[in-house]
Amino acid sequence: MIDWYNLAANSLWILALALALAAISFARWEAVQRREKLGQILNQRGWQVALHLAGVLFSLGLAATSDVAWERIVWLAMTIVFGVQMVWTAKNNTSTLPTE
C-alpha cells in the first residue's frame, strides 16, 4: 500500500531542490548571455524570491518527514525565516545585497 503522506512530504523537498536547481541554472544562462557575474543575476528580486520559495518548500518537506519533535520545530522555524525573507524580498524594490 502506498503511504500517501510520505509521498507528499518527500515530494515537497524534491520539488524544492528541482526549483532551486532550475533557478540557478537559468540564472547562470542569463548571466552568460548578459556577460555579468552569476551573483549579480541571483541578487535580482525575482531570483531571490524563487530561491526563498525553494527554501520554504524544502524546510516544509523536511519538517513533514521528521520523526522527532525538536527537528520539526527547527525545520518549521527555518520555514518561517525563508517565508519572511521571501515576502520581504517580494515587497522590497531594492537588491538584497550591495551592488558594485
C-alpha positions as CSV (number, residue, x, y, z in Angstrom):
1,M,0.0,0.0,0.0
2,I,1.3,3.5,-0.8
3,D,2.0,5.8,2.1
4,W,0.5,9.0,0.6
5,Y,1.6,11.2,3.4
6,N,5.3,10.3,3.0
7,L,5.0,10.5,-0.8
8,A,3.6,14.1,-0.5
9,A,6.2,15.1,2.2
10,N,9.1,13.8,0.2
11,S,7.7,15.3,-3.0
12,L,7.9,18.8,-1.3
13,W,11.6,18.7,-0.7
14,I,12.4,17.1,-4.0
15,L,10.3,19.8,-5.8
16,A,12.2,22.4,-3.8
17,L,15.6,21.1,-4.9
18,A,14.4,21.0,-8.5
19,L,13.2,24.6,-8.3
20,A,16.5,25.7,-6.8
21,L,18.5,23.9,-9.5
22,A,16.3,25.3,-12.2
23,A,16.6,28.8,-10.9
24,I,20.3,28.7,-10.5
25,S,20.7,27.1,-13.9
26,F,18.6,29.6,-15.7
27,A,20.2,32.5,-13.8
28,R,23.6,31.2,-14.9
29,W,22.4,31.1,-18.5
30,E,21.2,34.7,-18.2
31,A,24.5,35.7,-16.6
32,V,26.4,34.3,-19.6
33,Q,24.1,36.0,-22.1
34,R,24.4,39.4,-20.4
35,R,28.1,38.9,-19.6
36,E,27.6,39.5,-15.9
37,K,28.5,37.6,-12.8
38,L,26.1,35.0,-11.5
39,G,26.0,36.7,-8.2
40,Q,24.7,39.9,-9.8
41,I,21.9,38.0,-11.5
42,L,21.0,36.0,-8.4
43,N,20.8,39.2,-6.5
44,Q,17.8,40.3,-8.5
45,R,14.4,40.2,-6.8
46,G,12.8,37.5,-9.0
47,W,15.7,35.1,-8.4
48,Q,15.8,35.8,-4.7
49,V,12.0,35.1,-4.4
50,A,12.4,31.8,-6.3
51,L,15.3,30.7,-4.1
52,H,13.4,31.6,-0.9
53,L,10.4,29.7,-2.2
54,A,12.6,26.7,-2.7
55,G,13.8,27.2,0.9
56,V,10.2,27.2,2.2
57,L,9.3,24.1,0.3
58,F,12.5,22.3,1.3
59,S,12.0,23.1,5.0
60,L,8.3,22.1,4.9
61,G,9.2,18.8,3.3
62,L,11.9,18.0,5.9
63,A,9.6,19.1,8.7
64,A,6.9,16.7,7.4
65,T,9.4,13.8,7.2
66,S,10.9,14.4,10.7
67,D,10.1,11.9,13.4
68,V,11.4,13.9,16.4
69,A,9.6,17.0,17.7
70,W,12.7,19.2,18.0
71,E,13.6,18.5,14.4
72,R,10.2,19.6,13.3
73,I,10.5,22.8,15.4
74,V,13.8,23.6,13.8
75,W,12.6,23.0,10.2
76,L,9.4,24.9,10.8
77,A,11.4,27.8,12.2
78,M,13.5,27.7,9.0
79,T,10.3,27.7,7.0
80,I,9.2,30.9,8.8
81,V,12.6,32.5,8.2
82,F,12.5,31.7,4.5
83,G,8.9,32.8,4.2
84,V,9.6,36.2,5.9
85,Q,12.6,36.7,3.6
86,M,10.5,35.8,0.6
87,V,7.8,38.2,1.4
88,W,10.3,41.0,2.3
89,T,12.2,40.5,-0.9
90,A,9.0,40.4,-3.0
91,K,7.8,43.7,-1.5
92,N,11.2,45.5,-1.5
93,N,12.3,47.1,-4.7
94,T,16.0,47.1,-3.9
95,S,18.5,44.3,-4.2
96,T,19.2,42.4,-1.0
97,L,23.0,42.6,-1.4
98,P,25.1,45.7,-2.2
99,T,26.0,46.0,-5.9
100,E,29.1,47.4,-7.4
